[in-house]
Amino acid sequence: MKAVMIIYNQAHSSVVMEILDNCSVRGFTKWVDVQGRGSVKGEPHYGTHAWPSKNMATLAVVPEESVTPLIKELKEANNAAKDQGMRAFVWEAESVI
């Protein structure tokens, strides 16, 4: 199993949910009002008057064969709206109950 953490501008929320559905990812945990700043050039997402946008984060644990199509769709969504910002990280999920 693999853990996929997706961090994205709140504007991508429905897009990310649609991608999870398209890739048959049923189980996930979602955090709203996540603050952060892009590592390369993105504007801060602090939910403040000066920086009003916010991020969200979604964590899904999926079978290894689901990772490639999921990441492919996330990359396509990110490329379609680069200014909104999205990152995805994948690592081993060693123990699942």
PyMOL commands that set and color helices and strands:
alter all, ss='L'
color gray80, all
select helices_A, chain A and resi 10-22+64-80
alter helices_A, ss='H'
color red, helices_A
select strands_A, chain A and resi 2-9+29-34+55-62+86-92
alter strands_A, ss='S'
color yellow, strands_A
deselect
rebuild
show_as cartoon
